[in-house]
Amino acid sequence: MLVAGLVIPHAVHGADDWLPTAPEDLSLKDNPKQLGGDAMVLYREVNVNAKDSTVNNYIRIKVFTAAGVKQEADIEIPYDKNEESIQAVRGRTIHGDGSIVEFDGKAFDKEIVKGNGVKYLAKTFTLPDVQPGSIVEYRFREQYDDRYYQNIEWVIQHSLYTRLAKFSIKMDDSSHALPLAFRTYALPTNVVPQAQKDGSYALEIHDLAGIEDEPLMPPAAALRAKVEFYYRGADDPSNETPEQYWKRMGKKWNGWVEEFVNKKKDLAADVSQNVASSDTPEEKLRKLYARVLKIRNLDFENDKTRKEEKQEKIKPNSNVADVLKHGFGHSLDINFLFIGLVRAAGFEAADVRVSSRNHTYFYPQREAASDLNSELVWVRAGSKEYYLDPSTRYYAFDQLPWFEAAVNGVRLSKEGSEMIMTPGLATTDATIVRHADLKMGANGDISGTVVVDFKGQEAAARRTERRDEDEEGRKKALQDEIKNWLPGSSTFEVTKVSNWDDVEQPVHVEGNIHVLALSSNIAQRRMAPVEIFHTTEVTSFQSQKRVNEINFPHPYENSDDLVIHLPAGYKVQGVPAAQNVNPGPVAYEISTTQQGDSVEVKRRLVIKGIRYPKESYLALRDFFSLVKTSDNAQFMLQAVPAGKSN
């Protein structure tokens, strides 16, 4: 899908075609209609030419504060290099006195990592000499490969408050072009594209609030007001109910599946080599799941040039027999192969299409097939139903990726489609378990060994994110991650990583830790914190206000068991009181006990839900503040006089 997403001018031609700048905009100190912002969009324009497969963008932003400078001087234009290129990038900075500094540098490609490990490619550049009070403006053209230029989307809502934005689309008027239709999402009442005399559409919008970027927020694509244009097939009904629409789409999609898997002889032969008749239904499914995981998934590899594909003899698969023969395929090929193998083993199986939670939400009444951007497999074996996705590669059997769990979608059949919701995840499906055996020195330093097990979703996320790295790269990444949990003065060195290639096992990490003087001396007493790992969730709840609902990727549990051996000549004088807080959707407990010449700390944090209304923000903020306070509580050591024992 083409996303006409960041902004810019109606005509992108010569060097002097910037819009004039009004004196009142140069002197503007704040947004009069939304006081206190760091910046605002003064003007934005998006012009789509469907025939030329281009989108011209132009944006003008007023910067008010130092924070606004930091946010708006560095520009990122996300794009899919498989389908488009970013061209004709220009920009400039206008100071409050009207002087202009042109951008004369280059734009570079950069891989951007967002929350939850989501990565995308962006064209990046920095506008020159941006200061509070400056106006920045830039423009660029998105040039699409017309093979992919099927749907066009106006992203109406910017991250900033927008004073004025204009959008237009020039239709493809060639003889083969299909009729263009549109659907709107989250637009203000009575704001819709207007048909023009020349057959194009236009839309103008004023004073639209932005999408505020917050930690743990829903995907921005699910919040932004937008207009989606799409080509309606010549035989597509013009007035369908949502139920009729999804039945029709389901029949079409299911036909593709049936055609692809229609190689019963090849499938039966492969099943006979991988399962035994004496296997239980679940054993058969597990073996077939493991079999399909061996297929090389091309979607998890770096993009290859056509020359490289020819050298490796990468050919498209027309059916499951091709997938078995070639030993590689794209995600759809792999899931369709799994459907075919499961059916050949005597079970029911169907293709399922869902809307992944890291992208957007599914609303059937929108009648938008593009919302269903993930595919998985439904299986019935005996009396039990399974939702499985072997194409995701790094997830264990019977565990969906978090973004495909507890989501709505459709299950396909020859009759059409049936609305479904995939199973949710339990807190035990995503756990981080930390064990530490530590010794405190006489100077307060702490050293010892740490063992961490990443289980379920936590293991899969790390395997996915680090899939292109070698053993040393993975080791370094895990070492850095664990070190970041510790005080800044700490060192951590990984000594062992195991189970990396076995998706049914946790990622197991062992290492050595050294922390400088966490404890403090008070006369003959020493105070030391009970927890050496930081409470990372607190950083997401620092603000006193909240605009968006709170979205955790998935339910999870973190548990610690730390043993701290006391330095010679000290005994435990006192430990913090145990805490056990369980208000319902979240839970936390921590206890510190003396065990001979050591202290044992046990801690458990549980997040049970996924989506919390913004009204719950302050309660969650208070909860994590309590967690931080309890983690930072200290136990007291008393020096033992010479000649006395503990």
Secondary structure as UniProt FT lines:
FT   STRAND          2..4
FT   TURN            15..16
FT   HELIX           23..26
FT   TURN            32..33
FT   TURN            35..36
FT   STRAND          39..49
FT   TURN            50..53
FT   STRAND          54..63
FT   HELIX           66..72
FT   STRAND          74..79
FT   TURN            81..83
FT   STRAND          84..94
FT   TURN            96..97
FT   STRAND          100..102
FT   STRAND          108..113
FT   HELIX           115..117
FT   STRAND          119..126
FT   TURN            128..129
FT   TURN            132..133
FT   STRAND          135..144
FT   TURN            146..148
FT   STRAND          152..155
FT   STRAND          162..170
FT   TURN            175..176
FT   STRAND          180..185
FT   TURN            189..190
FT   STRAND          194..195
FT   TURN            197..198
FT   STRAND          201..208
FT   TURN            215..216
FT   HELIX           220..222
FT   STRAND          226..231
FT   TURN            234..235
FT   HELIX           242..260
FT   HELIX           264..274
FT   TURN            277..278
FT   HELIX           281..293
FT   STRAND          296..297
FT   HELIX           298..300
FT   HELIX           306..311
FT   TURN            312..313
FT   HELIX           320..326
FT   STRAND          328..329
FT   HELIX           331..344
FT   TURN            345..346
FT   STRAND          348..354
FT   TURN            357..359
FT   HELIX           364..366
FT   HELIX           369..371
FT   STRAND          374..381
FT   TURN            382..383
FT   STRAND          384..388
FT   HELIX           390..392
FT   TURN            397..398
FT   HELIX           402..404
FT   TURN            405..406
FT   STRAND          408..413
FT   TURN            414..415
FT   STRAND          416..421
FT   HELIX           427..429
FT   STRAND          430..440
FT   TURN            442..443
FT   STRAND          446..456
FT   HELIX           457..465
FT   TURN            466..468
FT   HELIX           471..484
FT   TURN            488..489
FT   STRAND          491..498
FT   TURN            500..501
FT   TURN            503..504
FT   STRAND          507..515
FT   STRAND          520..522
FT   TURN            523..524
FT   STRAND          525..529
FT   HELIX           536..541
FT   STRAND          550..551
FT   STRAND          556..565
FT   TURN            568..569
FT   STRAND          570..574
FT   STRAND          579..581
FT   STRAND          586..595
FT   TURN            596..597
FT   STRAND          598..607
FT   STRAND          611..612
FT   HELIX           614..616
FT   HELIX           617..631
FT   STRAND          634..639
FT   TURN            642..643
//
